[in-house]
């Protein structure tokens, strides 16, 4: 097992990959707790980070009832936890200036008619997709993990794809939509699946294979630009990262940080498997769609498909297998204890979907669901400080990578990140 001791100069095989997150948040009225279309105004009022700062950026999203927080890359779970919490504080401060709160809810429990943000791209998307876009309001949790070449990135995509339904199940936090209980754990995933070019992908095999697939899809004229290739995981267009987009935004910042850390470990595990010549699992995307449908429907409360066997198994057993797969990386990064404890808490007490239903069950009031989300979104993290890794790789001061995510434009091999 690689040594845990810190060194000033680590080779690429041992380097800790930085990882950052994007959180999409629901904007609600401070008094009524109903969705409020002030996202653009709130984003405009947010304090902008100075050049080189790691403070998060608060930006507008597709709908006026949303805000997005983009955090800088981090090296440790402790720093990621601080970054997510700081981003939520910054978004709440921006929302407060226009009489609103932000909530970590992937879907709006109340019925509503969203309002497209007055941005030229979003208006074009509305014209292209009609009701699919105009009626759409969902908030995801996007995890960016550093890659060292596009070839490595595609190899990672090919190998993590079978585990993304399990990641979705762990994040499931959207049972309510339009005033009703949908009976899904993640109804956000169902809503998102209506969009063209969304969902799982087949094995690409190489960067050239990815590029051919990308060009063919753009050639149909349905996606207006590469940003509309909404795969469950993809190569980021602006940054040298793999972007995992399958997850719901999590109620708790601690759960979010651990989920991002788990995905970072999965990416590193996949990259090592590729370097060691291990083939990517040849599971068709059509099968993975059904695996994800199960995860969206029942979350962790039923069975999931076990990637090791292709058969059904209790959700907790599949999660245990995922932890087993990434254990060497989690242990090497000294993150295994914290991840184990938070995942065990999710399995024992339920994720966001179960907690929302429990809040609703008391009085059958959707307002109670929103009140729960308001408290959970801004509550201090659930990870005891004693369980956070105490390592000096990368940053141990909370300052992370001292660049904003968008400043890393190329790969170490000299190839540019697409723009």
C-alpha positions as CSV (number, residue, x, y, z in Angstrom):
1,X,0.0,0.0,0.0
2,X,1.4,3.5,-0.9
3,X,2.7,5.4,2.1
4,X,0.4,8.0,3.7
5,X,3.3,10.3,4.6
6,X,3.4,13.6,2.9
7,X,6.1,14.4,0.4
8,X,6.9,17.5,-1.4
9,X,7.1,15.8,-4.8
10,X,4.7,13.1,-5.8
11,X,4.5,11.3,-9.2
12,X,1.4,11.5,-11.2
13,X,0.4,7.9,-10.3
14,X,0.3,9.0,-6.6
15,X,-0.9,12.6,-6.9
16,X,-4.1,13.4,-5.2
17,X,-6.6,14.6,-7.9
18,X,-8.3,17.8,-7.1
19,X,-12.1,17.9,-7.3
20,X,-14.8,20.6,-7.3
21,X,-18.5,20.7,-7.3
22,X,-21.4,22.7,-8.7
23,X,-24.6,22.8,-6.6
24,X,-27.9,23.9,-8.1
25,X,-30.2,25.4,-5.4
26,X,-34.0,26.1,-5.3
27,X,-34.8,29.8,-4.6
28,X,-37.9,30.4,-2.4
29,X,-39.7,33.4,-0.8
30,X,-38.6,34.1,2.7
31,X,-42.1,34.4,3.9
32,X,-44.2,31.8,2.0
33,X,-41.3,29.4,1.2
34,X,-42.8,29.1,-2.3
35,X,-40.5,29.2,-5.3
36,X,-39.6,32.8,-6.2
37,X,-38.3,33.9,-9.6
38,X,-35.4,36.2,-8.5
39,X,-32.4,34.0,-9.3
40,X,-30.9,36.4,-11.8
41,X,-31.2,39.4,-9.5
42,X,-29.7,37.3,-6.7
43,X,-26.8,36.2,-8.8
44,X,-26.1,39.8,-9.9
45,X,-26.0,40.9,-6.3
46,X,-23.5,38.2,-5.2
47,X,-20.0,39.2,-4.2
48,X,-17.7,38.3,-7.1
49,X,-14.5,36.4,-6.3
50,X,-11.3,38.2,-7.1
51,X,-8.8,36.7,-9.5
52,X,-7.1,33.7,-7.9
53,X,-9.6,33.5,-5.1
54,X,-11.1,30.2,-4.0
55,X,-14.4,31.8,-2.9
56,X,-17.3,30.2,-4.7
57,X,-19.1,31.8,-7.5
58,X,-22.9,32.3,-7.5
59,X,-24.5,32.3,-10.9
60,X,-27.9,32.2,-12.5
61,X,-29.3,29.0,-14.0
62,X,-31.9,28.0,-16.6
63,X,-34.9,29.1,-14.5
64,X,-35.3,32.2,-12.3
65,X,-36.2,29.9,-9.4
66,X,-32.6,28.6,-9.3
67,X,-29.1,29.6,-8.3
68,X,-25.9,27.7,-9.0
69,X,-22.8,27.7,-6.8
70,X,-19.5,26.8,-8.4
71,X,-16.8,25.9,-5.9
72,X,-13.0,25.9,-6.5
73,X,-11.1,22.6,-6.8
74,X,-10.1,21.1,-3.5
75,X,-7.7,18.4,-2.5
76,X,-9.2,16.9,0.7
77,X,-12.6,16.0,2.1
78,X,-12.1,18.6,4.9
79,X,-11.6,21.3,2.4
80,X,-14.4,20.1,0.2
81,X,-16.7,20.3,3.2
82,X,-15.7,23.8,3.9
83,X,-16.1,24.8,0.3
84,X,-19.6,23.5,0.0
85,X,-20.7,25.1,3.3
86,X,-19.1,28.4,2.2
87,X,-20.9,28.2,-1.2
88,X,-24.3,27.7,0.5
89,X,-23.6,30.7,2.8
90,X,-22.7,32.9,-0.2
91,X,-25.8,31.8,-2.1
92,X,-28.0,32.4,0.9
93,X,-26.6,35.9,1.4
94,X,-27.3,36.7,-2.3
95,X,-30.8,35.3,-2.0
96,X,-31.5,37.3,1.2
97,X,-30.8,40.6,-0.7
98,X,-33.8,39.9,-2.8
99,X,-36.1,38.5,-0.1
100,X,-35.4,34.8,-0.7
101,X,-33.8,31.7,0.8
102,X,-31.9,28.9,-1.1
103,X,-32.7,25.2,-0.5
104,X,-30.9,22.0,-1.4
105,X,-34.0,20.6,-3.1
106,X,-33.7,18.9,-6.5
107,X,-37.4,19.5,-7.3
108,X,-40.0,22.0,-6.0
109,X,-42.6,20.2,-3.9
110,X,-45.2,22.8,-4.7
111,X,-46.9,23.2,-8.1
112,X,-45.4,26.0,-10.1
113,X,-44.8,27.4,-13.6
114,X,-41.0,28.2,-13.8
115,X,-39.7,31.4,-15.4
116,X,-36.8,31.1,-17.9
117,X,-33.9,33.3,-17.0
118,X,-33.4,36.1,-19.5
119,X,-30.2,34.8,-21.0
120,X,-29.9,34.3,-24.7
121,X,-28.8,30.7,-24.5
122,X,-31.6,29.7,-22.1
123,X,-34.2,31.4,-24.3
124,X,-32.8,29.5,-27.3
125,X,-33.1,26.3,-25.4
126,X,-36.7,27.2,-24.5
127,X,-37.4,27.7,-28.2
128,X,-35.7,24.5,-29.2
129,X,-37.2,22.1,-26.6
130,X,-40.6,23.8,-26.0
131,X,-42.4,22.5,-22.9
132,X,-39.6,20.2,-21.9
133,X,-37.4,23.2,-21.1
134,X,-40.1,25.7,-20.2
135,X,-41.7,23.4,-17.6
136,X,-38.3,22.1,-16.3
137,X,-37.0,22.9,-12.8
138,X,-34.5,20.5,-11.3
139,X,-31.4,20.9,-9.3
140,X,-28.4,18.6,-9.6
141,X,-25.1,18.0,-8.0
142,X,-22.3,18.0,-10.5
143,X,-18.9,16.7,-9.4
144,X,-15.7,17.6,-11.4
145,X,-12.6,15.4,-11.0
146,X,-9.2,16.3,-12.4
147,X,-7.9,14.2,-15.3
148,X,-4.5,14.3,-16.9
149,X,-5.5,13.8,-20.6
150,X,-8.6,13.4,-22.6
151,X,-7.7,9.7,-23.3
152,X,-7.5,9.1,-19.5
153,X,-10.8,11.0,-19.1
154,X,-12.6,8.7,-21.6
155,X,-11.1,5.6,-20.0
156,X,-12.5,6.8,-16.7
157,X,-16.0,7.4,-18.3
158,X,-16.0,3.9,-19.7
159,X,-15.2,2.4,-16.3
160,X,-17.3,4.4,-13.8
161,X,-20.5,4.2,-15.8
162,X,-21.7,0.9,-14.2
163,X,-21.5,2.6,-10.7
164,X,-23.4,5.8,-11.5
165,X,-26.8,4.2,-10.7
166,X,-25.4,3.5,-7.2
167,X,-24.2,7.1,-6.9
168,X,-27.7,8.2,-7.9
169,X,-29.3,6.0,-5.3
170,X,-27.0,7.4,-2.6
171,X,-28.0,11.0,-3.5
172,X,-31.8,10.4,-4.1
173,X,-33.5,13.4,-2.6
174,X,-36.5,14.3,-4.8
175,X,-39.7,12.5,-4.0
176,X,-42.1,15.4,-4.5
177,X,-43.1,17.2,-7.7
178,X,-46.0,19.4,-8.5
179,X,-47.7,19.0,-5.2
180,X,-47.7,15.2,-5.1
181,X,-45.5,12.4,-3.9
182,X,-44.3,10.8,-7.1
183,X,-43.4,7.5,-5.4
184,X,-39.8,8.0,-6.8
185,X,-36.8,8.5,-4.6
186,X,-35.2,10.7,-7.3
187,X,-37.9,12.1,-9.5
188,X,-35.4,14.7,-10.7
189,X,-33.7,12.0,-12.7
190,X,-37.0,11.1,-14.4
191,X,-37.6,14.8,-15.3
192,X,-34.0,15.2,-16.5
193,X,-34.3,12.0,-18.6
194,X,-36.8,13.8,-20.9
195,X,-34.0,16.0,-22.3
196,X,-32.3,14.8,-25.5
197,X,-28.7,13.6,-25.1
198,X,-29.2,12.7,-21.4
199,X,-28.6,9.5,-19.5
200,X,-25.9,6.8,-19.7
201,X,-23.6,6.2,-22.6
202,X,-22.0,3.2,-24.2
203,X,-18.3,2.4,-24.0
204,X,-16.4,4.9,-26.2
205,X,-13.1,3.1,-26.2
206,X,-10.9,6.1,-26.9
207,X,-10.9,9.9,-27.1
208,X,-11.4,9.6,-30.8
209,X,-14.5,7.4,-30.2
210,X,-15.9,10.0,-27.8
211,X,-15.3,12.8,-30.3
212,X,-17.0,10.9,-33.1
213,X,-20.0,10.3,-30.8
214,X,-20.0,13.9,-29.8
215,X,-19.8,15.2,-33.4
216,X,-22.6,12.8,-34.5
217,X,-25.0,14.0,-31.8
218,X,-24.2,17.7,-32.5
219,X,-24.7,17.0,-36.2
220,X,-28.4,16.2,-35.6
221,X,-29.0,19.9,-34.7
222,X,-31.0,18.9,-31.6
223,X,-28.4,19.9,-29.0
224,X,-27.6,23.5,-29.7
225,X,-24.1,23.3,-28.4
226,X,-21.8,20.8,-26.6
227,X,-23.1,22.0,-23.2
228,X,-26.4,20.3,-24.1
229,X,-24.8,16.8,-24.2
230,X,-26.2,16.0,-20.9
231,X,-24.7,12.6,-20.3
232,X,-24.7,11.1,-16.8
233,X,-20.9,11.7,-16.9
234,X,-18.9,13.5,-19.6
235,X,-15.7,15.3,-20.3
236,X,-16.1,18.9,-19.2
237,X,-16.0,21.4,-22.1
238,X,-14.2,24.1,-20.2
239,X,-12.0,22.3,-17.7
240,X,-9.7,19.3,-17.7
241,X,-12.1,17.2,-15.7
242,X,-14.6,14.4,-15.8
243,X,-18.0,15.8,-14.9
244,X,-20.3,13.4,-13.1
245,X,-23.9,14.8,-13.4
246,X,-26.1,11.9,-12.2
247,X,-26.6,12.9,-8.6
248,X,-29.4,14.9,-6.9
249,X,-28.3,17.8,-4.8
250,X,-28.0,16.6,-1.2
251,X,-29.9,18.1,1.7
252,X,-26.8,18.0,4.0
253,X,-23.5,19.6,3.1
254,X,-21.7,16.7,4.8
255,X,-23.5,14.2,2.6
256,X,-22.6,16.2,-0.4
257,X,-18.9,16.4,0.5
258,X,-18.7,12.7,1.1
259,X,-20.6,11.8,-2.1
260,X,-18.1,14.0,-4.1
261,X,-15.2,12.3,-2.3
262,X,-16.6,8.9,-3.1
263,X,-16.8,9.9,-6.8
264,X,-13.2,11.3,-6.7
265,X,-12.1,7.9,-5.4
266,X,-14.1,6.1,-8.1
267,X,-12.4,8.2,-10.8
268,X,-9.0,7.5,-9.4
269,X,-9.8,3.8,-9.1
270,X,-11.0,3.7,-12.8
271,X,-7.9,5.6,-14.0
272,X,-5.6,3.0,-12.2
273,X,-7.6,0.1,-13.7
274,X,-7.1,1.6,-17.2
275,X,-3.3,2.1,-16.6
276,X,-3.1,-1.5,-15.5
277,X,-4.8,-2.7,-18.7
278,X,-8.1,-3.8,-17.2
279,X,-10.9,-3.6,-19.7
280,X,-14.0,-1.5,-19.3
281,X,-17.3,-3.4,-18.5
282,X,-19.2,-4.0,-21.7
283,X,-22.7,-3.2,-20.3
284,X,-25.0,-1.6,-23.0
285,X,-26.3,1.9,-22.2
286,X,-29.8,0.5,-22.7
287,X,-29.2,-1.8,-19.7
288,X,-27.7,1.0,-17.6
289,X,-30.8,3.1,-18.3
290,X,-32.8,0.5,-16.5
291,X,-30.3,0.2,-13.6
292,X,-30.6,4.0,-13.2
293,X,-34.4,3.8,-13.4
294,X,-34.4,1.4,-10.4
295,X,-32.1,3.7,-8.5
296,X,-34.4,6.6,-9.3
297,X,-37.5,4.8,-8.3
298,X,-36.5,3.2,-5.0
299,X,-33.2,4.7,-4.1
300,X,-31.7,2.7,-1.2
301,X,-35.0,1.2,-0.1
302,X,-35.1,-1.7,-2.4
303,X,-32.7,-3.6,-4.6
304,X,-30.1,-2.2,-7.0
305,X,-28.3,-3.9,-9.9
306,X,-24.9,-5.2,-8.7
307,X,-22.3,-4.3,-11.4
308,X,-20.2,-7.3,-10.4
309,X,-22.9,-9.8,-11.3
310,X,-25.5,-7.9,-13.4
311,X,-28.2,-9.2,-11.0
312,X,-30.3,-7.6,-8.3
313,X,-29.0,-7.4,-4.8
314,X,-30.0,-5.4,-1.6
315,X,-29.0,-1.8,-2.0
316,X,-26.8,-1.9,1.1
317,X,-24.8,-4.8,-0.4
318,X,-24.3,-2.9,-3.7
319,X,-23.1,0.2,-1.8
320,X,-20.8,-2.0,0.3
321,X,-19.3,-3.4,-2.9
322,X,-18.8,0.1,-4.3
323,X,-16.9,1.0,-1.1
324,X,-14.9,-2.2,-1.4
325,X,-13.9,-1.2,-5.0
326,X,-12.7,2.3,-4.0
327,X,-11.3,1.2,-0.6
328,X,-7.6,1.3,-1.6
329,X,-7.9,4.9,-2.8
330,X,-10.0,6.1,0.2
331,X,-7.5,4.4,2.6
332,X,-4.5,5.9,0.8
333,X,-6.1,9.4,1.0
334,X,-7.1,8.8,4.7
335,X,-10.7,9.4,3.9
336,X,-12.1,5.9,4.5
337,X,-13.3,6.4,8.1
338,X,-15.3,9.6,7.4
339,X,-16.8,8.2,4.2
340,X,-17.7,4.9,5.9
341,X,-19.5,6.7,8.8
342,X,-21.5,9.1,6.6
343,X,-22.5,6.3,4.1
344,X,-23.5,4.1,7.1
345,X,-25.7,7.0,8.4
346,X,-27.4,7.4,5.0
347,X,-28.1,3.6,4.9
348,X,-29.3,3.6,8.5
349,X,-31.4,6.7,8.7
350,X,-32.3,7.2,5.0
351,X,-31.3,9.8,2.5
352,X,-33.0,12.9,1.5
353,X,-36.1,11.3,0.0
354,X,-36.9,9.4,3.1
355,X,-36.4,12.4,5.3
356,X,-38.7,14.5,3.2
357,X,-41.4,11.9,3.3
358,X,-41.1,11.7,7.1
359,X,-41.5,15.4,7.4
360,X,-44.6,15.3,5.2
361,X,-46.1,12.4,7.1
362,X,-46.6,14.3,10.3
363,X,-49.2,16.8,9.0
364,X,-49.4,16.1,5.2
365,X,-48.1,19.7,4.7
366,X,-45.6,20.3,1.9
367,X,-44.6,23.4,3.8
368,X,-43.1,21.0,6.4
369,X,-40.9,19.5,3.7
370,X,-39.6,22.9,2.6
371,X,-39.0,23.9,6.3
372,X,-37.0,20.7,6.8
373,X,-34.9,21.5,3.6
374,X,-34.3,25.0,4.8
375,X,-32.9,23.8,8.1
376,X,-30.9,20.9,6.6
377,X,-29.4,23.1,3.8
378,X,-27.8,25.5,6.3
379,X,-27.2,23.2,9.3
380,X,-23.5,22.6,10.2
381,X,-22.0,19.5,8.6
382,X,-22.8,16.1,10.0
383,X,-19.2,14.8,9.9
384,X,-17.4,15.0,13.3
385,X,-14.1,16.9,12.9
386,X,-12.2,14.0,14.5
387,X,-13.2,11.8,11.5
388,X,-11.9,14.2,8.8
389,X,-8.6,13.2,7.2
390,X,-5.5,14.8,8.8
391,X,-3.1,14.8,5.8
392,X,-0.9,17.4,4.2
393,X,-1.3,16.5,0.6
394,X,-2.5,19.4,-1.5
395,X,-4.2,21.9,0.8
396,X,-4.9,21.4,4.5
397,X,-5.8,25.0,5.2
398,X,-9.2,25.2,3.5
399,X,-7.8,27.3,0.7
400,X,-7.9,24.5,-1.9
401,X,-6.4,25.0,-5.3
402,X,-5.8,28.8,-5.4
403,X,-7.4,29.1,-8.9
404,X,-11.0,29.3,-9.8
405,X,-12.2,26.2,-11.7
406,X,-12.2,28.0,-15.0
407,X,-8.5,28.9,-15.0
408,X,-7.3,25.3,-15.6
409,X,-7.8,25.3,-19.3
410,X,-5.4,22.5,-20.5
411,X,-4.0,19.1,-19.8
412,X,-0.5,18.4,-18.6
413,X,0.1,16.6,-21.9
414,X,-0.3,19.9,-23.7
415,X,-3.7,19.2,-25.2
416,X,-6.3,22.0,-24.6
417,X,-9.6,21.6,-22.8
418,X,-12.4,22.3,-25.2
419,X,-14.2,25.6,-24.8
